[in-house]
Amino acid sequence: MNRKRMLTVLLSLLLVAVMTACSTSERPVDPSEVEVTLTTEPSPPKVNAVTKFTATLGGVPESTKATLAFDIRKSENDTLSYLNAKQEGSAYSAEKELKEPGTYTVYVHLYIGDLHIIKKKKIEVAS
């Protein structure tokens, strides 16, 4: 009798574990559906003024745990700054002072588990 009771308890625990695992799984993120909108404050950014970079995401469920970083470059071969963004509601932001006017490329790096998505955006910095 003791052995039968133990088997029942183990099977019950296994059933609960399987049901819990199935109910918490999220829909996988499709990289082709991910959209990133990049805004700056001030807009347009100005030389020698702190600029707030804000990225909002589309195509990613709100419950998804993600991290985001901004990779800011003046030229394609030069990384000026790599900024880890802070989540603010459904947006991610970081601040940086830009020292030169011109066109900058901002690579938005989105990390969701093992998935790494990069979106490229251009900004103009006014003098």
N, C-alpha and C positions, 0 to 999 in steps of 0.2 A: 504494500500500500504506500509506503513511504517513497518508493521508487516511482510509482505512478504519479504521485502528487508532485514530485520534483520535475518530472517530464512535462506535466501540465503547466507548471510555473515557467519553465524555460521556453516552452512554445508560446506562451502568452507574452513574455518579454520580447521574444523575437518578432511576433506579430506587431506589437506596439512600436518597435524600432523601425520596422519596414514602413508602417503607416506614417510615422513621423518623418522619415526621410523623404517619402513621396510628397507630402504636403508642403514641405518647405523649399522644394526645388523651384528656382526661378527660370523664366524663359531666357534662353541664351541670347546674348546680344549679337546682332548681325552687323558687322563692321560697315557694310554698304549702306545701312540705314542710319548710321550715326551722323548727326549734323552738329557743327559747332558754330555758334555766333560769338564773335569777338567784338567787344566794345572797349573804348578807353575813356577815361575821365582825367583831364579835360579831353574834349574831342574837337579838333585833332590834338594830339599830344604836342607839347611845347618843349623846346630845348631847356635844360637845367630846371625843369619843374617835375615834381614827382607825378608819375602817371600811374593810374590804377587800371590794370588790365582785368577784364571780367569776361569769362567764358560761360555761356549757357549751352546746355546740351539738348539735343533732340534725338529721338530714336533709342533712348536708354531709359528703361523703367526707373521710376523715382526711388524704388527700394534697393536699387543696385548700389553696392558698395564700390566706389571708384575713387581714384586719386588722379590729380591733374597737375601738370607742370607746364610752364611757358619757357620755351627756348627762343631767346631773342637774338637776332643776328643782323648786323649791318651789311655783311656780305655773305654769300653762300658758304664760304669756307671758315668763317669766323664765328665762334659762339661768344656773344657778348655777355649773356646772362642765362642761367638756368634757374628759374624761380619755381619753388614748390608752392602751389596755390592752396589757399584755405577755402573750405566749403562754406558758403553763406546761403543757406536755404537750398535752392536748386541751381545756384550758380557757384563758380569758383573764381577767386580773385587773388591778385598779388600786385605789389607796387614796385616801381623802378624809376629812377631818374635817368633820362637819356641825355647824353652830352653833345650830340651832333645832330643837325638837321638832315633830312633826307628820307629815303625809303628804307624801312626795316622789314625783315621777314620774321614773323612769329610762328614758330612751330608749336602747336598745342598737342602735348603728349597726354593721352588718356589711358590709364591703367585700370583694367577690370579683371581681377584675378590674374591669370596668365596671359590675358589678351592685352596687346599694346597697339593703340590706334593713334596715328599722327595726322593732324590736319594742319595745312599751311595757309597762313593769312598774311596780307601785306598791310602795313600802316605807313602813313606819311607823318613825319615829325616836322613841325613848323619852327622857324627860328624866332 
